[in-house]
Every structure is written in structure tokens, then in C-alpha cells.
Amino acid sequence: MPASPTAVVNLSSRLHAAEPPDETLFATIASQLETRGYAICPAALPAAVSDSLLAALAAGEGEFAPAAIGRGDDAQRNRFVRRDTIYWLDGAQPHAAAWRQWCEALRLYLNRRLFLGLFSFESHLAHYAPGDFYKRHRDAFRGESNRLLSVVGYLNRGWQPDDGGELVIYPDDDQAAGELLRVTPSFASLVVFLSEEFPHEVLPAARDRYSVAGWFRLNSSIGGQIDPPR
């Protein structure tokens, strides 16, 4: 079980009441996705969402486990590729409710605005201990997965530039092309990008690094076989 995040919300304090989703933020995300395929929104995650997730971390609500590469029967652990631990979220965890409600509102908005056909959602909390990393990868490969859109929110209060742990996004698989941008994992910042389009990696950090990551998927259920499986 990872250590509790720094300056986490006191569990005895009242979490923010649910608020209507900010469609101004949704419009910003949609506009950036439409023009460049990714959106970067500093300090944009609603307080009700971030506070709830911090409370889940502080409570030790779920057991973190080493992350694997691949899905289903093909999943395997490779510490040369990634060293984070993760905790899958579902409807049973009360502290995840605000996050899932916010993501559902985002899904509906993007489907109306961009006609993306986003169908379902899967999500986990991630913990990177000092020195942990996730090498360059894609969240989905063309023709091999139905993950369409990736969403990442950061849960690190007081993050400093020399703490490291940046998300590095690349324009394509050409090693000579260099980086497209780096994102500091500062508290409540959001990153949304097309899962198939952008290779990316997580650099090692000097302190514990926490995030919530989710993926909107298309409907690939056929012949009575439900997709996505976990």
C-alpha cells in the first residue's frame, strides 16, 4: 500500500458538494482536441473530484498492485517498461463517484460536440514511487484496441519543477522527431488526448506521484461477447 499523499484532505472534513459540470472547461477540451488532438488544462479538475480522490488515497480504500502491460490473458508485468502501481476504480467505491460523474458528463458533451461515439469508460488511480517510470508507449494501437480518448488528472499538491515526473508527449513514433511537449503533474491539472495518436511516457520523479487515468472506449461488443473486458 503506498504512503498517503502529501497534504491530503483530512477525512473528517466535508467534501465539496456536487456541482453542475463546467461546460466552459468541456468546450475548451473539445476545441483543443478538434484542432490538435490533445488538451492541456492546468488546475482544471473540479475540487469535488480531486478532494474525493485524495480522500480515497488517504483512506487506503483499495489495494494498489504492480501494473501490467496488455489486457486480459495477454497482460504481463515488465519492470523495464513500467514500475507504477495501480488501483482500478468502479462504481463500488464511493470516493470515485464524483470522478466518474464528471467523466460521464464530459463523455456526453464530447459526443454532442465532436460526434466521437464514446461508449464506455474505465479508470484507475496510479502511484509512482520515487524513481518509478513508464517508458514510451501508446494507450491504443490502430486496429487493435477500442480505446479512443485518454484522460489524466494529477493529485500532487505543492509539486515543484525539480520534483520531475513529467508526462512527455511525442508527435509520432519517429525517435528523431523529439518531444511535442512536457506536462508537469501539478495538482488538479488535466491532460486529454487521442489514445491512438500520441506516444508518451512518464519520467521518474523525486517524490511520490499520484494520478487518476481513464479511457473512453468505443462499443466493440459482438456476438454476445461484451467489450471492454478488463
PLY file of the C-alpha trace (Angstrom):
ply
format ascii 1.0
element vertex 230
property float x
property float y
property float z
element edge 229
property int vertex1
property int vertex2
end_header
0.00 0.00 0.00
1.55 3.36 -0.96
2.08 6.08 1.58
-0.66 8.70 1.87
-0.14 11.68 -0.46
1.37 14.84 0.94
-1.10 17.36 2.37
-4.03 15.07 1.64
-7.54 16.21 2.52
-8.48 15.37 6.11
-11.02 12.58 6.04
-13.12 14.23 8.73
-13.59 17.34 6.62
-16.64 17.71 4.41
-16.03 17.16 0.72
-17.34 19.76 -1.68
-20.94 19.30 -2.64
-21.62 18.06 -6.14
-21.71 20.90 -8.64
-23.02 21.08 -12.19
-20.25 20.29 -14.69
-18.36 23.26 -16.08
-19.21 23.21 -19.77
-16.78 26.08 -20.33
-14.00 23.64 -19.46
-15.59 20.96 -21.62
-15.71 23.44 -24.52
-12.01 24.19 -24.07
-11.17 20.49 -24.09
-13.30 19.91 -27.21
-11.76 22.84 -29.06
-8.20 21.73 -28.32
-8.98 18.13 -29.27
-10.51 19.28 -32.53
-7.57 21.46 -33.52
-4.57 19.43 -32.30
-5.72 16.10 -30.86
-4.85 16.86 -27.23
-5.88 19.28 -24.49
-3.81 20.60 -21.57
-5.81 22.27 -18.78
-3.80 23.40 -15.72
-5.56 23.29 -12.33
-8.86 22.42 -14.01
-10.06 19.30 -12.20
-13.08 20.29 -10.06
-12.40 20.44 -6.31
-15.17 17.93 -5.56
-13.41 15.41 -7.79
-9.83 15.97 -6.63
-10.79 16.07 -2.95
-12.75 12.83 -3.23
-9.87 11.02 -4.91
-7.37 12.32 -2.36
-9.68 11.03 0.36
-9.68 7.60 -1.29
-5.89 7.59 -1.29
-5.72 8.66 2.34
-8.23 6.02 3.41
-6.34 3.24 1.69
-9.65 2.40 0.08
-8.18 -0.09 -2.39
-5.09 -2.22 -2.72
-2.55 -0.99 -5.25
-0.86 -3.67 -7.33
2.02 -3.61 -9.83
0.74 -2.51 -13.22
0.83 -4.87 -16.18
1.24 -4.36 -19.91
-1.51 -5.63 -22.19
-5.04 -6.79 -21.37
-6.79 -9.95 -20.27
-4.83 -13.17 -20.82
-2.06 -11.24 -22.58
-1.31 -8.98 -19.61
2.21 -9.27 -18.19
4.44 -7.31 -15.85
7.66 -5.81 -17.16
9.64 -3.63 -14.75
11.87 -2.49 -17.61
8.83 -0.79 -19.18
6.77 0.40 -16.22
7.10 0.40 -12.44
3.94 2.11 -11.22
1.24 0.51 -9.10
-2.44 0.93 -9.86
-5.88 0.53 -8.32
-8.84 0.06 -10.68
-11.91 2.16 -9.98
-15.51 1.11 -10.44
-18.97 2.04 -9.22
-18.43 0.36 -5.85
-16.00 2.96 -4.47
-17.85 5.97 -3.01
-14.83 8.25 -3.34
-14.71 7.61 -7.10
-18.31 8.69 -7.69
-17.55 12.38 -8.36
-14.78 11.46 -10.81
-16.99 9.04 -12.71
-19.89 11.51 -12.81
-17.60 14.23 -14.15
-16.19 11.91 -16.81
-19.69 10.85 -17.83
-20.66 14.50 -18.28
-17.52 15.01 -20.36
-18.37 11.94 -22.47
-21.84 13.22 -23.25
-20.56 16.69 -24.11
-17.82 15.43 -26.44
-20.22 13.08 -28.19
-22.60 16.00 -28.83
-19.87 18.40 -29.90
-17.42 16.16 -31.77
-19.53 13.08 -32.62
-16.84 10.77 -31.18
-19.13 7.87 -30.30
-17.57 7.42 -26.86
-19.38 4.47 -25.29
-17.84 3.22 -22.05
-15.20 4.23 -19.53
-12.51 2.51 -17.47
-10.25 4.15 -14.92
-7.60 3.63 -12.26
-5.57 5.50 -9.69
-1.81 5.31 -10.20
1.06 5.66 -7.76
4.64 6.21 -8.88
7.12 5.85 -6.01
10.34 7.91 -6.28
12.27 6.65 -9.28
9.33 4.84 -10.91
8.61 5.39 -14.60
6.58 4.26 -17.59
8.56 4.05 -20.83
7.33 5.42 -24.13
4.10 3.74 -25.24
0.65 4.30 -26.74
-2.62 3.75 -24.90
-4.07 2.14 -28.02
-2.87 0.89 -31.40
-4.72 1.45 -34.62
-6.97 -1.51 -35.41
-6.05 -3.39 -32.23
-7.99 -1.64 -29.47
-11.10 0.42 -29.00
-9.65 2.96 -26.56
-10.29 6.27 -28.23
-9.65 9.02 -25.69
-7.30 9.16 -22.68
-7.91 11.43 -19.66
-5.34 12.03 -16.90
-5.77 14.12 -13.76
-2.97 14.85 -11.27
-3.30 14.67 -7.49
0.01 16.14 -6.30
-0.16 19.22 -4.10
2.85 21.52 -4.00
4.60 19.91 -6.95
7.84 21.71 -7.82
9.68 21.76 -11.17
12.65 19.86 -9.75
10.34 17.07 -8.49
10.37 15.64 -12.03
7.74 13.08 -13.02
6.66 14.90 -16.19
4.38 13.37 -18.78
6.24 13.58 -22.10
4.09 13.50 -25.25
5.65 12.75 -28.64
4.24 13.68 -32.06
4.78 10.19 -33.52
6.96 7.08 -33.30
9.92 8.66 -35.10
12.68 8.78 -32.49
14.31 11.66 -34.35
11.20 13.83 -34.13
11.82 14.76 -30.50
9.25 15.77 -27.91
5.97 17.50 -28.60
5.55 18.79 -25.04
6.08 18.04 -21.34
3.37 18.30 -18.71
4.21 18.88 -15.05
1.96 16.69 -12.83
0.79 19.61 -10.70
-2.35 19.39 -8.62
-5.70 19.23 -10.48
-4.13 19.61 -13.93
-5.83 17.69 -16.74
-4.49 16.12 -19.90
-6.84 14.69 -22.55
-5.59 13.17 -25.81
-6.49 10.78 -28.62
-5.30 7.39 -27.41
-4.13 6.07 -30.77
-2.31 9.20 -31.89
0.28 10.13 -29.29
3.14 8.04 -27.88
4.00 9.23 -24.37
5.98 8.35 -21.27
6.16 9.17 -17.56
9.56 10.28 -16.30
10.91 9.30 -12.86
10.06 11.66 -10.00
11.89 12.56 -6.81
8.75 12.12 -4.66
5.57 10.07 -4.64
3.45 10.90 -7.67
-0.30 10.25 -7.84
-2.72 10.47 -10.73
-6.06 9.24 -11.95
-6.23 7.95 -15.51
-9.20 6.91 -17.59
-10.03 5.80 -21.11
-13.18 6.30 -23.11
-13.88 3.38 -25.37
-15.98 2.59 -28.41
-18.55 -0.20 -28.40
-16.90 -3.35 -29.73
-19.33 -5.88 -28.29
-20.21 -8.52 -30.88
-21.83 -11.95 -30.82
-22.78 -11.68 -27.19
-19.17 -11.04 -26.13
-19.00 -7.90 -24.01
-16.21 -5.44 -24.70
-14.37 -3.93 -22.99
-13.15 -6.72 -20.72
-10.74 -5.65 -18.00
0 1
1 2
2 3
3 4
4 5
5 6
6 7
7 8
8 9
9 10
10 11
11 12
12 13
13 14
14 15
15 16
16 17
17 18
18 19
19 20
20 21
21 22
22 23
23 24
24 25
25 26
26 27
27 28
28 29
29 30
30 31
31 32
32 33
33 34
34 35
35 36
36 37
37 38
38 39
39 40
40 41
41 42
42 43
43 44
44 45
45 46
46 47
47 48
48 49
49 50
50 51
51 52
52 53
53 54
54 55
55 56
56 57
57 58
58 59
59 60
60 61
61 62
62 63
63 64
64 65
65 66
66 67
67 68
68 69
69 70
70 71
71 72
72 73
73 74
74 75
75 76
76 77
77 78
78 79
79 80
80 81
81 82
82 83
83 84
84 85
85 86
86 87
87 88
88 89
89 90
90 91
91 92
92 93
93 94
94 95
95 96
96 97
97 98
98 99
99 100
100 101
101 102
102 103
103 104
104 105
105 106
106 107
107 108
108 109
109 110
110 111
111 112
112 113
113 114
114 115
115 116
116 117
117 118
118 119
119 120
120 121
121 122
122 123
123 124
124 125
125 126
126 127
127 128
128 129
129 130
130 131
131 132
132 133
133 134
134 135
135 136
136 137
137 138
138 139
139 140
140 141
141 142
142 143
143 144
144 145
145 146
146 147
147 148
148 149
149 150
150 151
151 152
152 153
153 154
154 155
155 156
156 157
157 158
158 159
159 160
160 161
161 162
162 163
163 164
164 165
165 166
166 167
167 168
168 169
169 170
170 171
171 172
172 173
173 174
174 175
175 176
176 177
177 178
178 179
179 180
180 181
181 182
182 183
183 184
184 185
185 186
186 187
187 188
188 189
189 190
190 191
191 192
192 193
193 194
194 195
195 196
196 197
197 198
198 199
199 200
200 201
201 202
202 203
203 204
204 205
205 206
206 207
207 208
208 209
209 210
210 211
211 212
212 213
213 214
214 215
215 216
216 217
217 218
218 219
219 220
220 221
221 222
222 223
223 224
224 225
225 226
226 227
227 228
228 229
